[in-house]
Amino acid sequence: MMTDLEQEIAIQERKFASTIERIRRRNFMNNLPFLILSDTLPEGQGFYEYADGHIEIQEVYTVGAEIETRFIRNLSVAEAEQIRESFKHRNGLH
């Protein structure tokens, strides 16, 4: 049997997962990428997932007061699937 604390943690984890999935879908519907951060990439880089399923590595940096991005590379289909599945698993998404 779960304690009250364990039940509350489970509820919060489901809410978090639901929020992440909602943001991801909203970005895709608005033709925007979804940022997946990873400690396996150098600082300033992230995975940008697009609605069509492809994922790019991009670097974010500043030039004066402006924020710029620089394309690094597209992931292969297998790499993209691995990143997507790992992200979903870590965040309780299905």
C-alpha atoms as one frame of an Amber mdcrd trajectory, in Angstrom:
protein
   0.000   0.000   0.000   1.281   3.484  -0.876   1.774   6.085   1.793   0.178
   9.508   1.423   3.571  10.926   0.462   4.124   8.251  -2.190   0.655   8.913
  -3.614   1.328  12.659  -3.733   4.669  12.089  -5.474   2.981   9.810  -8.033
   0.298  12.445  -8.690   2.945  15.166  -9.120   4.956  12.968 -11.505   1.840
  12.365 -13.660   1.090  16.116 -13.688   4.691  16.869 -14.709   4.589  14.298
 -17.519   1.242  15.655 -18.732   2.587  19.222 -18.764   5.722  18.228 -20.693
   3.669  16.337 -23.280   1.257  19.276 -23.638   4.153  21.706 -24.260   5.710
  19.312 -26.762   2.419  18.943 -28.713   1.791  22.718 -28.588   5.243  23.434
 -30.016   4.687  20.938 -32.831   1.233  22.371 -33.634   2.829  25.836 -33.844
   5.594  24.547 -36.135   8.195  25.040 -33.389  10.842  22.580 -32.251  10.823
  21.012 -28.801  14.084  21.417 -26.890  15.527  18.323 -25.226  18.414  19.148
 -22.917  21.089  16.563 -22.312  24.195  16.389 -20.181  25.780  14.248 -22.920
  26.172  17.321 -25.159  28.654  20.147 -24.661  27.389  23.141 -22.705  25.179
  25.390 -24.815  24.012  22.585 -27.117  20.642  20.863 -27.156  18.537  18.476
 -29.170  15.754  20.181 -31.139  12.943  17.749 -31.992  10.603  18.696 -34.849
   7.041  17.574 -35.580   8.206  15.529 -38.586  10.319  13.436 -36.198  13.780
  14.643 -37.088  16.088  15.907 -34.367  18.919  18.400 -34.792  21.729  19.341
 -32.481  21.963  23.116 -32.214  24.151  25.416 -30.183  22.705  28.489 -28.474
  24.966  31.470 -27.853  24.722  35.206 -27.401  25.967  37.970 -29.669  25.683
  41.168 -27.665  22.097  41.183 -26.406  20.891  38.784 -29.113  20.448  35.041
 -28.700  21.582  33.089 -31.743  21.518  29.416 -32.661  23.941  27.478 -34.801
  23.043  24.220 -36.521  25.495  21.443 -35.616  24.011  18.355 -37.338  20.942
  16.217 -37.961  20.703  12.984 -36.011  20.241   9.733 -37.893  16.794   8.130
 -37.643  18.166   5.601 -35.119  19.862   8.322 -33.025  16.684  10.431 -33.025
  14.588   7.473 -31.874  17.051   6.706 -29.089  17.069  10.333 -27.845  13.260
  10.567 -28.054  12.683   7.278 -26.207  15.261   8.131 -23.537  13.635  11.557
 -22.988  10.147  10.026 -22.779  11.312   7.341 -20.341  13.096   9.846 -18.052
  10.026  12.085 -17.968   7.295   9.459 -17.586   5.882   9.955 -21.083   4.381
   7.173 -23.190
